[in-house]
């Protein structure tokens, strides 16, 4: 990546198509009320054990929560995202956002990254070349230049930390208690939105549920099992395992 990145949106609409947009808990409520579908992505790791990203330890721990799994516990990180396999439901015929003033934080932050360990890579974005040839400086080195952008990124990270407990409760209420191992994949769930909305209304009321890890590789499953964690490799019925 170059030491300086400029950016100006061209309004092509490509970033609003085929991308599941991470939502804060508040935004997930709004999405559900508006009739949208939420996809839930779950990954987990053992503190200083399997799945623990050593170089991202502090960041990973801050946005995860410990849950019971077998005779041990696993840290789970949960993402609620707007389900957009095609065009976003709020993108109009002219490729303009219909909720621009109240769009999710991640949309406001784009194309910058939220994870402090992930650099902005132009080649990984959908924006046309001219978007990077005009506009104000966005990134200098690894640091966002605009103070307002930095504030939005920190607000998103803070929501990640504050929301994780409620996300765990929502998942437990809906029986979404199988996680993948971080670095090995995600489990992806498409909850019934009426039930999801109801669970969101009761996310401050804890529900104890055991968790398990979906691990298909026998050697990895043995490693994880040695930590006392419950492991499954059965073909899922209610979720999809997205392996790396």
C-alpha positions, 0 to 999 in steps of 0.5 A: 500500500502507498503511504498516502491514499486519496479517495472520492466516491464515484457513486457506482454502487458496487460497494452496496451490492453483494456485501453483508454489512456489519451492524451494531446492535442498534442498527440490527434492531433498525434493520429488523424493524424495517423488514430486512434480513440479518445474517449472523456470523460466529467465530471462536477461539481459546484464550492463548490456545487454538484460534487465538490470533497472537498478533491481534490478541488484545483486539480479539479479546475486547470484541469477544465473550467467554461462553461455556463449551464442553468442560471448558470455555471459548471466546466467541466473536459475533457479527450481526450483518445486513444480509445483502447477497445482491443489491442492498434493499436501500439502493435505488435504481440510480445507485443512490442510498435511500437511507444515506443520512442514517446508513450504518457506521460501516457504510459511513467508514467505507472504504477504510477498515475497522480492524486496526490490524487490517490495512486498507488495500485498494485492490481488495475494494470494488471501487473503480480506479478513478475513485482513488485518483481524486478527492481528499487524502483519506489515509496517510501511512496506516492512519486515517487523516480525517478526525471525523473518520477516526471518530467513526472508526472508534465508535464502531470498535466501541460498539463491537466491545459493548454489544458482544454480551447482548449478541451472545444472549440473542444467539443463545435465545435462538439456539445459534450456539455453534461457532467455527474456530477463528482462522478456520472459518465462520458459522453463518446463520439466517434467523427468523426475523420475527424471532430475532427481533423478539430476542433483541428485545430481551437481550439483557436477560441472560440465558445459559446455553452450552456452545460447541465448535464446528471443526471438520479437520480431524487433527484440528478437532483433536487439538480443540478437543484436548482443551475440553471443548465440545466439537462437531463435524456433522453436516449442519441443518440450521447453519452453514459452515464457511471454511477457509 
